[in-house]
């Protein structure tokens, strides 16, 4: 299944609303084979909140069936955050809660 840049940007809509307020820009560089390559530009450059923004985008996009991986070309998502999200999503899938309904409880991670 192919996913377009427009679909990617639509999926991150709630994050984009915040980025718009801070002159942040998400640039979709590639979507080949479900490997989404993004860059966070504009106001995101040098912003201390950029890793958290990247984490929210990664989490949203990884829920899509057509997405295999999300790569931030500027390195905005540290490996420990990626591991945390992957563990969280695996736990949600195991519990049969793929819709994120338990997000209200806060992070329940276990980075090892």
C-alpha positions, 0 to 999 in steps of 0.5 A, a space after each residue: 500500500 502506497 502512502 502519499 505526502 499529503 496523507 502523511 501531512 494530514 495524519 500529523 494535523 494536530 501536531 501541525 497546528 502547534 507547529 504553525 504557531 511556532 513557524 515549524 515546518 514538516 517537510 516530507 522528503 520521501 515515502 518510498 516502500 512505506 519508509 517515511 523520510 521527514 525533516 523538521 525545519 523552520 522554527 523547529 531548528 534549534 528548538 528544545 521541544 523538537 524531539 518531543 514533536 518528532 516523538 508525537 509524529 513518529 507515534 502517529 505515523 507508526 499506527 498507519 498500516 502503510 508505514 514501515 518506518 519514520 526517519 527524521 533526516 536531521 536526527 530529531 528523534 533520539 534512539 531511546 525515544 524511538 525505543 520507548 514508542 516501539 515498546 509502548 505500541 507493542 504493549 498496546 497491540 498485545 493488550 488489544 488496544 491499538 487505538 491509543 485509548 490508554 494514553 490518558 494514563 500517561 507514559 508506562 514505558 520500560 526502556 532497558 
